[in-house]
Amino acid sequence: MSRTGWLFLAFAAVAGAAVAAVPRPPAAAAVRTAVALVPTEDPFPIRRIRGSDSYLPDMLKELEAGPVVRLPRAEFEGRVRAAGRAALVAKQTARVVDATYAAELDGTDLVGTADIDILGARPV
């Protein structure tokens, strides 16, 4: 092999070792991060308007906004994602949508039936 070939091979080996030595986060942390970044549908409509601090009073008058809280964008987006996940979990939770009860006295006992419709029930 020529000298150029050996230099190329040595360079490739050093570069490969450098890439392999880069620390990687644990798999569980990577999965949590990936799940947190999965876009979820906004649980409520959000109208995003960009503007500088100097235009904020005019924008608030135009929008008839309520109280304003200053948040970094990443924190705001995180809260929106968390609300979206909570809304999704609430939609998937089993709940009673209709219940009909009937009962009558049989001597001193109350005997009856119940017909309950459950949405989102899963077999146990």
Helices and strands as residue ranges (DSSP letters): H 3-20, H 27-37, G 53-55, H 56-63, H 73-92, E 95-106, E 109-119
